[in-house]
Amino acid sequence: MTLSLISIGLADERDISLRALEEAQGCDVLYAELYTMKLATTLAALSELTKKPVTLLPRGDLEERSGEILDEARRRRVGVLVGGDCLSATTHISLVLDAAKKGVKTHIIHGSSIITAVAETGLSIYKFGKTVTMPLPEKGPADTVLRGVEENLQTGLHTLILLDLDNEKGTYMTIPEAARRLIEAGLNPDTLVVGVARLGQRDAQIRAGKASDIATQQFGEAPHSLVIPGTLHFVEEDALKTIAGCPDEAMRGRVLKPEIDRLIEKYTAGCRRVRDEMRLGELPAEVTGEQIKALLDHVDRYLADAEYYRGDKKPTALTSVAYAEGVLDALKLLGVAEFDW
């Protein structure tokens, strides 16, 4: 027998492909997992379409009852209807892996997903980097989201930010709420962002503007997502103006400075200021062993910082290494240390 993961698509039961419908109708038992995204459908509508009773899998059941579902799939054809594309969430690929380990054959029926539908903004799908999820406030801060955006921007890539939800409680993160949380976490309010709501539905909305402006606008019913563009091709610029109504003012400040650029500007300005304002003491000056030891302690601390930040803040790690090199070079130039790079 088999386990079939059957994609519903973006909007409602009418997004199911003919192949997906055929697969669902051929199953002995049908489940529906509807907690990873908001769909404009119901169990009754899915049952009517497939001509089969459909049982809802509450949040967590697909993980906690995966063993039971796979045992059932040994004896019968079991189908799981999933919103969007069935392999967009890690929960579902885990189920496929568990099935393979237990010798249960699987069928995967793909469908439309926000991962590809976001190209409706006019932004090239090939230029999207790592996708991140903005958690509901009670689940975590927005800092990790901002770090993901910065990492993508370092290579000019766009960022798709999925907005968290709790279908069982009817709680959905909105575009303005997500924009406000990003600004609070340190996003420049002038950064160009694109809000997308209900892609795949007739009343879909796509709007681009400054983060501070998008944070005050309403986009209607969920599901919502947010995009922060990276480097734009002129065709993408035209698309954001034409499709998303992006104001020229917002387009001019479109790229949030990557962390590495911010650090370069910050430390270059600081060094130039010190170079202009510094006062030299009388020469010859004596250098004591304690002073050299203090400088070497600085080197050790900078290198320790580099190790600490190399995971999530690589630009900061690189800057720390550069500080350590600078101190070592100074000791060499003063003639109190000998080494080769």
N, C-alpha and C positions, 0 to 999 in steps of 0.2 A: 504494500500500500504506500501512500505518499502524503507528504505535507506540502501544501501549496500556499505560498505567500502571494496574495492577489492585491495589486494596487488599485485603489479607488480613483485617485487623481486629486486635483486641486479644489474643485468646487463642491460638487455633490455627486449622487449616484449616477448621473448622466455622463460623468467623465470616465466611467469604466469602459475600457475598450472591448471590442467584440471577443477578442481572445480571452480577456479577463472574465467576461460574462460566461463564456463557454466553459472555462475552467471552474468557475464557481458553481454553475449548474450541474457539473459532473461530480461534485464533492458529495460525500455522504453526510458530512456535518460542516457547518459554517460558523466561524467566530468572527467578531469584528473588534479590532483594536482602534479606538477613536480618541485616545487621550494624548497622542503626540501632536495633533493639530486640530484646528476647528474646521469642521465641514458643515455645509448647509444641507445636511441630510439626517435621516433618522433610521433606526433599526427597522421600522415598519416599511420605509421606502426601499431599503436594501433587500428586505425579505420579499417584497412584491416584485422587485426587478429580477431577483435570482430564482424566484419560485421555491425558495428554501427558507426554513426558519433560521434566523441569525441570532446567535447568543453573544451578548456584549462581554468583552474581557475587561474588567475594571483595571485601573492603574496598578501596575505591579504584577498582575496575574500572568502576563506573558513571560515574565522572568521567574516568578515564584512557582508557577504551575507548568513550566516548560517540560519537566519530566513527564507529567501526566499527559500533556498534549502530544508529546512524541510517542508515548506508549500507545495512545489512541491511534496515532498515525501508523503504527505497525499493523493495525487490524483493519483500518478504514481509510478512506480518502478524506483527509482533513484539510479544510481551507481556512485561512485567516485573512480577512479583508483589512487592508491597512490604508489610512489616509495618505495622500501624496504618492510618492514612490516607495515601495515597501522596503527598500534597502537604504533609505536616507537616514534612518536611525540605527545606532549601534545595537540596540536591543534585538533588532530583527536579524542582523548578520550573525549575532551570537546564537540565535535559534538555529540558523542554517548550519553553523559549525557544530552545535550539539547534535543536530540530526545526522550529520555526516559521521560523527564519532559513534553514533548508535546504529548506523547502517540504515537509516530512514531516507528514502529518496525524496528529493525536494524539487518542486517546480516554482520558478520565479516568474511572475508576470509583472512587468514594469509599467509605470504610468507617469503622468505629468507630475512635476515637483517644482517647488519654489526655487530649487537650485538652478533649474534651467529657465523657468518662467521669468526670472528676474531680468533676463535679456530683453524683456518688453520695455524696459527703461531706455533702451538704446545703447546701454553699456555692453561692451564685448564680453561674452561669457568666458572667453579665453584669458581675460585679464583679471579675473577674480582670484584672490588668494585664499587664505584660510578663512573658513566660515566660523563665526563665533555666535554664542547665544547670550543675550542679556537676561540674567535671572530676575525673577520677581524679587522685590526688595527684601522679603523675609528669607530668601534663599542665598543671598550673597551680594557683594558690592559690584560696582561697574568697572573697577580698576582693571581686572583681567581682560575685559572687553576692550578697553582702551589700549592695553598693551598689544592685543591682537591686531588692532587697527594700525598701530604704529609699525609693527613688524611688516605688515603688508605694504604700507606706504614707503618703507625703505627701498622697496624694489618697484614702486610705482603701481602696485596692484590695488584693485577695488576690494572692499570688504562688505560681505553680506552679513548683517546682524539679524539673527532670528530672535524673535521676542517670546519670552517664556509664557506659559499658560498653565492653568489648572482647569481642565474641562469639567471635572466633577464638581468643582466649586463655582464654575462660571466666571473665573478670574482670568483676565487676559491683559498682558502688557500692551500698552498702546504706543504709537509712534511718538506723540509729544512727551509722554512720560519717559520713554527711552532717551530722547534727545535731552531732556532736562537732567537725567541722571548722568549722562556722558559729560555735559557741561560742568556739573558739580564735581565730577571726577577729574576734570582738567582739560576737557576738550575746548578749543578756542570757539567761542560763540559764533564767530564769522565763518567757521568751516562749512563747506558745501556738503549737504546731506540730501539724500533722496528717500522720501517716505513712500512705501508701496502697501496698498491695502486691497485685499480680496482679489489678487491676481487670478485670472481664469474665470472670474464671474463677470456678469454684464455691468455691474456697478463698480468695477475695479477703479482704483485711484492711484495715480503716480504724480507726485509733486516734489519739486526740488527747490532748495533755497538755503539760506543760512540756518545753521542749527538753532540759533536763537529764535528765528521766525517759525521754523517747523515746530518748535516746542510749544507754540501758542495756537497751532491749528488743529482742527478736528478732522479725522479721516473716517468716521463712521464705524461700522461693525468690524470685529476681528474676522480673519487673521491679519495682523500687521507685520511688516518687516521694515528694516532700515538699511540703507546702503550709504557707505562713505566712499566716494570715488577717489581713485589714485590719479595717476597721470592720464590725461584725457587726449584722445585723438580728436582731430577737428570734426570728424563725423559724430563722435560721442558728444562733443560740445553742442553740435547742432541738434542732436536728438534730445538732450536735456532741456534745451530751450524750446524745441517744438513740441515734444511729447509731455515733458514734465513742467513746462512753464517756468523754467529757471530764469530769474532776473539777472541782468548783466552784472549787477553789483555783487551778487552771490557767486557768479562764475569767476569774477576776478580774484576772489579769495578762496578759490576752490580747493586748494590742497593744504591739508593740515601738515605742518612741518613735521617730518619724521624726527624721532628722538635724536638720531645722530646729527641732523642739521641743527637742531636746537642746541645741542651740546657744543657743536663747533662754533656757533655764533656766540654763545654765552662765554666760553672760555677764551675765544679769540679777543673779544671785547675786554675781558678782564685782564688778559696779558698786556694788551696795548695800553690800557689805562695805567697799569703798574709800571710798564716801561717808560711812559711819559712822566710819571710822577715820582719815581723812585729817587732816593738820595744816596750817593755812594759815600762810604766812610773813608777816613784817611788811610792811606797805604804806606808801608806794608801792614797788612792785618794778620794777626795770628789766628790759626785754626787749631783748636784743641781736640784732643781725642774724644772728649765728651760730645763736642759738636758733631764730629764725624759719626759717632755712635747714634746720636739723635737722628741724623739724616738717614742712616741705614735702617733705623727703626721705622721711619716714614716709608722707606722702600718696602719693608716687610708688610706694613699695614696696607699699602696700595695693592700689593700682590694678593693679600688676603681678600681685599674688596673685590678684586678681579675674579677670584674663584667664587665668591659669594654671588656676584651678579651675573655670571656667565650663563645661567639658565634662562631667566626671564628678562634681564636687562643687558643684553650684549653690548649696546653702545656704551653704557656706563662701565662695563667690565673693560672694554677696550681703552676708555679714557683713563681708568685706573692704571692699566699697564703703561700707558704713555707717561703718566706722572712718575712712575717708578723709573722708567728709562731716563727721564729728564734729570732726576736727582743723581742717578748713576753717572750720566754724562757730565754733570756739573763737578762731581768728585774727580773724574778723569781730567777734565780741563784745568782744574786747580792743581793737578799734579799730585794729589794725595791718594790716588788709586790707579792701579794698572789692570787692564783687561781688554779683551777684543770682543766685538759684537759678532 
